[in-house]
Amino acid sequence: MFYTSRLSATLRSYDGPLLEEKVLLRAAEGGLSSPEYVDLCRWLASRLKPLCGLEESITSGPEMSGLLKELHCPFEGAVSGILRCSTRSTKDHLKFVLFLSSELQAAQILGGRRDSAKRQDESPVQRELSAICETLKLPEPGGREAAEVFSQVEHVLQDLPKGFVGSPVFQKSLSSEQWEKLHGINTGLSSEYECRRRMLIKRLDVTVQSFGWSDRAKVKVDSMARAYQPKRHSLKPQSSVDVAELLAAREDICNVVKTSSGSSRANTACAVNKVLMGRVPDRGGRPSEIDAPPPEMPPWQKRQDGGGGWGGRGGGGGGGGGGGGGWNQGGRGGGGGWGGVPQGNIFGLILYLCLKRTF
């Protein structure tokens, strides 16, 4: 299962019979005497040859050994056994296939990186010219000037039917300052939409991962990954829209059609839309029907006049206490206050101590 899954993940364009596990094991038992096994090795070598600049190709056992030695295969004992015709182990033959497929995968990754670096080194104008030539099946622009490429493009456009391309939306000429402002606007929009695309891609990843949480789905994680990963890697967070897209836009994108129109609904109608929901209870939630919350603080009240004064220290209505003696008698009393300050207030106690020390 390991070898077949590795082959299916690496050799996407291989459509031979050895993608099935049983067939691959049967072919590996025969080794170089199996036509299917030799065809698979030959297919791998043909893909590796232009990527790695190999000299060897596979048509027989010695050439198989030479190819593996040229790639510095780590299984030296098994490689030398090919020449002696002593390599008859199914495991060794599977190792050869795994090694070749791994080398092909690494070569494809490195080749893709080189192509990506080459595209990044190109100027935006050069990239657009290359895209135009690729679309119109013209030779690569190379070091040619843009005027020469445009003359070839005009010659191709003349052969098209009238009205095939359409009129451009943007038909004005801008100054250099206006072009700079336009590039700045596009940069800001690209940054904003990149943030949105990252959020949507993250939502997609989390949603797909949630499908594998159940016990029934855990056994199908590999098949889900094989179906999802190729499509996932094609989604890039960076926006590819630039000023060239504005210049290439045609007037047909300006036709605004309502999504509820008859012509639009003829293509978007679905049987699910015909399913009507039953009556559901009213769950409320209207702001106009919600009562205001109670105040968090009590209402403010004006201080009332009156109360005790700076009377004697003993008991009395306006003194330091009521019915319980004064402060100098060891009791605070049960009522009254100091200058209208409640008896339990710590500020009144501190004020009293300060006055007592002063006088």
C-alpha positions in Angstrom: 0.0 0.0 0.0 2.9 2.3 0.8 4.4 1.9 -2.7 1.2 2.3 -4.6 0.2 5.5 -2.6 3.7 6.9 -3.3 3.3 6.2 -7.0 -0.1 7.7 -7.2 1.1 10.8 -5.4 4.2 11.3 -7.5 3.3 9.9 -10.9 0.1 11.8 -11.7 0.4 11.4 -15.4 1.2 7.7 -15.2 -1.9 5.7 -16.3 -0.4 2.2 -16.4 -1.8 -0.9 -14.7 0.8 -0.8 -11.8 -1.1 1.8 -9.8 -3.0 -1.1 -8.3 -1.2 -2.8 -5.4 -1.7 -6.4 -6.4 -0.6 -5.8 -9.9 2.5 -4.0 -8.8 3.5 -6.7 -6.4 3.0 -9.3 -9.1 5.2 -7.4 -11.5 7.8 -6.8 -8.8 8.1 -10.5 -8.3 9.0 -11.0 -11.9 11.5 -8.1 -11.9 13.1 -7.3 -15.2 11.5 -10.3 -16.7 8.1 -8.7 -16.3 7.1 -6.4 -19.2 4.9 -4.2 -17.0 7.8 -3.7 -14.5 10.2 -2.8 -17.2 7.7 -0.4 -18.8 7.3 1.4 -15.5 11.0 1.8 -15.0 11.4 2.9 -18.6 8.6 5.5 -18.1 10.3 6.8 -15.0 13.6 7.1 -16.8 12.1 8.9 -19.7 10.7 11.5 -17.3 14.0 11.8 -15.4 16.2 12.1 -18.5 15.3 15.7 -19.6 15.1 17.0 -16.0 18.4 15.6 -14.8 20.3 15.4 -18.1 20.8 11.6 -17.9 22.7 9.6 -20.5 21.4 6.2 -19.7 18.0 4.8 -20.8 16.5 1.5 -19.9 16.1 -1.3 -22.4 17.9 -4.1 -20.5 19.3 -5.1 -17.2 22.8 -3.6 -17.6 21.3 -0.3 -18.6 19.0 -0.4 -15.5 22.1 -0.9 -13.4 23.9 2.0 -15.2 21.0 4.3 -14.6 20.8 3.6 -10.9 24.6 4.1 -10.6 24.4 7.4 -12.4 21.7 8.5 -10.0 23.8 7.3 -7.0 21.3 4.8 -5.8 22.0 4.0 -2.1 21.1 0.3 -2.6 24.5 -0.7 -3.9 24.2 -4.4 -3.2 20.9 -4.7 -5.0 22.2 -2.6 -8.0 25.3 -4.8 -8.4 23.0 -7.9 -8.2 21.3 -6.8 -11.4 24.4 -7.5 -13.4 24.9 -10.9 -11.8 21.2 -11.6 -12.2 21.0 -12.4 -8.5 18.5 -9.7 -7.6 15.2 -11.6 -7.5 13.8 -10.2 -4.3 10.4 -8.5 -4.6 11.5 -6.0 -2.0 14.6 -5.0 -4.0 12.5 -4.4 -7.1 10.1 -2.3 -5.2 13.0 -0.3 -3.8 14.2 0.5 -7.3 10.7 1.8 -8.2 10.5 3.9 -5.0 14.0 5.3 -5.6 13.2 6.3 -9.2 9.8 7.8 -8.3 11.5 9.8 -5.4 14.1 11.1 -7.8 11.5 12.1 -10.3 9.5 14.0 -7.6 12.6 15.8 -6.4 13.6 16.7 -9.9 10.1 18.1 -10.6 10.1 20.2 -7.5 13.6 21.7 -8.3 12.5 22.3 -11.9 9.4 24.1 -10.7 11.5 26.3 -8.4 13.8 27.2 -11.2 10.9 28.1 -13.5 9.3 30.2 -10.7 12.6 32.0 -10.0 13.0 32.7 -13.7 9.5 34.1 -13.9 10.1 36.4 -10.9 13.3 37.7 -12.6 11.3 38.8 -15.6 9.8 42.2 -15.8 6.0 42.5 -15.7 6.0 43.6 -19.4 8.1 40.6 -20.3 5.7 38.3 -18.5 2.7 39.8 -20.2 4.3 39.4 -23.6 5.1 35.8 -22.8 1.5 35.2 -21.9 0.3 36.8 -25.1 2.6 34.7 -27.2 1.6 31.5 -25.4 -2.1 32.3 -25.9 -1.8 33.1 -29.6 0.7 30.2 -30.1 3.5 32.6 -31.2 7.2 32.0 -30.6 8.6 33.2 -27.3 9.5 36.9 -27.3 13.0 36.3 -26.0 15.1 39.4 -26.4 12.8 40.9 -29.1 11.3 44.3 -28.6 7.6 44.8 -27.8 6.9 46.6 -31.1 8.0 43.4 -33.0 5.7 41.3 -30.9 2.8 43.7 -31.4 3.1 43.5 -35.1 2.8 39.8 -35.0 -0.2 40.1 -32.7 -1.9 42.6 -35.0 -1.4 40.2 -37.9 -3.1 37.4 -36.0 -6.0 39.6 -35.0 -6.6 40.6 -38.6 -7.4 37.0 -39.4 -10.2 36.8 -36.8 -13.8 37.5 -37.6 -15.1 41.0 -37.2 -16.2 41.8 -33.7 -14.6 38.7 -32.3 -12.4 40.5 -29.7 -14.7 43.4 -28.9 -13.9 47.0 -28.0 -11.8 47.7 -24.9 -13.4 49.3 -21.8 -10.5 51.6 -21.1 -9.8 53.9 -24.0 -8.3 56.9 -22.4 -4.6 57.9 -22.4 -3.1 58.6 -18.9 -0.1 60.7 -17.9 2.8 59.2 -15.9 1.5 60.6 -12.6 -1.9 59.1 -13.3 -0.3 55.7 -14.1 1.5 55.9 -10.7 -1.7 56.6 -8.9 -3.4 53.8 -10.7 -0.6 51.4 -9.7 -1.0 52.6 -6.1 -4.7 52.0 -6.1 -4.2 48.5 -7.5 -1.5 47.7 -4.8 -3.9 48.7 -2.0 -6.8 46.6 -3.5 -4.4 43.7 -4.0 -3.4 43.8 -0.3 -7.0 44.0 0.8 -8.1 41.1 -1.3 -5.1 39.0 -0.4 -6.2 39.3 3.2 -9.8 38.2 2.3 -8.5 35.3 0.2 -6.3 34.1 3.1 -9.3 34.1 5.3 -11.5 32.2 2.9 -8.7 29.6 2.2 -8.3 29.1 5.9 -12.0 28.6 6.3 -11.9 26.0 3.5 -9.0 24.2 5.2 -10.8 24.1 8.6 -14.1 22.9 6.9 -12.4 20.1 5.1 -10.5 19.0 8.2 -13.7 18.9 10.2 -15.0 16.2 7.8 -12.3 13.9 9.0 -13.0 14.1 12.7 -15.5 11.3 12.8 -14.4 7.7 13.3 -15.8 6.6 10.0 -13.9 9.3 8.1 -10.6 8.7 9.9 -10.0 5.6 7.8 -10.4 7.7 4.6 -8.0 10.5 5.4 -5.6 9.5 2.7 -8.2 9.4 -0.1 -9.6 12.7 1.1 -6.1 14.2 0.9 -5.5 12.9 -2.6 -8.7 14.4 -3.8 -8.3 17.7 -2.0 -4.6 18.6 -2.0 -4.2 19.1 -5.8 -7.1 21.5 -5.9 -6.0 23.2 -2.7 -2.5 23.9 -4.0 -4.0 25.7 -7.0 -5.5 28.3 -4.7 -3.1 31.2 -4.2 -3.7 34.0 -1.6 -2.0 36.5 -3.9 -4.2 38.3 -6.4 -3.1 38.0 -10.0 -5.1 41.0 -11.2 -3.0 43.9 -12.3 -3.2 46.9 -14.6 -2.8 44.7 -17.6 -6.2 43.1 -16.7 -7.7 46.6 -16.9 -6.3 47.2 -20.4 -7.4 43.8 -21.6 -11.0 44.2 -20.3 -13.7 44.3 -23.0 -17.0 46.0 -23.1 -18.9 42.8 -22.5 -18.0 42.8 -18.8 -20.0 46.0 -18.4 -23.3 44.3 -19.1 -25.0 44.1 -15.7 -27.7 41.4 -15.4 -29.8 40.9 -12.3 -29.5 37.6 -10.6 -33.2 37.3 -10.4 -33.8 37.9 -14.1 -35.4 35.2 -16.2 -32.4 34.7 -18.4 -30.1 34.3 -15.4 -32.5 32.1 -13.5 -32.8 29.8 -16.5 -29.2 28.7 -15.9 -29.1 28.9 -12.1 -32.5 27.3 -11.2 -32.2 24.3 -8.9 -34.6 21.8 -7.5 -33.5 22.7 -4.0 -34.9 26.2 -4.5 -38.3 24.8 -4.8 -38.3 23.3 -1.3 -40.3 25.7 0.9 -39.7 26.0 4.6 -42.6 25.5 7.0 -43.7 28.1 9.6 -41.1 28.7 12.3 -41.6 30.3 15.7 -40.8 33.9 16.1 -37.6 34.1 18.0 -37.7 37.9 18.6 -34.5 39.8 18.8 -35.8 43.1 17.5 -34.1 46.1 19.1 -37.3 48.0 19.4 -38.8 45.2 21.6 -36.0 45.0 24.0 -36.4 46.7 27.4 -33.6 49.0 28.5 -31.4 47.6 31.2 -31.6 49.0 34.8 -29.0 51.6 35.7 -25.8 50.3 37.1 -25.4 53.3 39.6 -28.0 54.7 42.0 -29.5 58.0 41.1 -27.6 61.1 42.3 -29.1 62.9 45.3 -28.3 66.3 46.7 -26.6 66.4 50.1 -29.1 67.2 52.8 -28.4 70.1 55.2 -28.2 69.6 58.9 -26.7 67.0 61.0 -24.3 67.1 63.9 -21.8 69.9 64.5 -18.5 70.2 66.2 -20.1 69.7 69.6 -18.7 68.2 72.7 -16.8 65.0 72.7 -19.3 63.3 74.9 -22.8 62.0 74.2 -25.4 64.3 72.7 -27.3 64.8 69.6 -24.6 66.8 67.8 -21.5 65.4 69.5 -19.3 62.5 68.9 -21.9 60.0 69.9 -25.4 59.5 71.1 -26.2 57.6 74.3 -22.8 55.9 74.4 -20.4 58.4 75.7 -17.7 60.4 73.9 -14.4 59.4 72.4 -12.5 60.2 75.5 -14.6 57.7 77.5 -13.6 54.7 75.4 -16.7 54.5 73.3 -17.7 55.9 70.0 -21.4 56.1 70.7 -24.2 54.9 68.6 -25.3 57.9 66.6 -24.4 61.4 65.6 -21.4 62.3 63.5 -18.5 64.7 63.2 -19.6 67.6 61.1 -22.3 65.6 59.3 -19.8 62.8 58.4 -21.3 59.4 59.1 -19.7 57.7 62.1 -18.5 54.7 60.1 -16.6 56.8 57.5 -12.9 56.3 57.7 -12.4 59.9 56.6 -14.2 61.2 59.6 -12.0 59.1 61.9 -8.8 60.4 60.3 -10.1 64.0 60.6 -10.9 63.6 64.2 -7.4 62.2 65.0 -5.8 65.1 63.2 -7.8 67.7 65.1 -7.2 65.9 68.4 -3.4 66.1 67.9 -3.6 69.7 66.8 -5.5 71.0 69.8 
